[in-house]
Amino acid sequence: MAEIKELSQKEKLKLKTKASAKKFNQELKKAVNTAIVAAFGFLMALAWRDVITEYVNELTALSPVQGKLVSAIIITLVSVAGILVVTKLFSVDEEGK
């Protein structure tokens, strides 16, 4: 009888271990996915940096501060808007978990 109970405990431990390993693998995949997406986002930002800077410099050529302040403000506003849109699009429903 004690042997059956011991096997039952071993099976429970085995199931918990498998569940833990599965959750770890899921979290690892999420982290790797996030890192790769961030890397591509950074690459896109670098690609667009010169284009945006050139365009803003053309728009603010007559500014007394050579467009640096206006450029920083415009880029900040566009970035915040982008962050808000992306956050809204990719938000996870925490209540559904």
Secondary structure as UniProt FT lines:
FT   HELIX           2..59
FT   TURN            60..62
FT   TURN            64..67
FT   HELIX           68..89
FT   HELIX           94..96
//
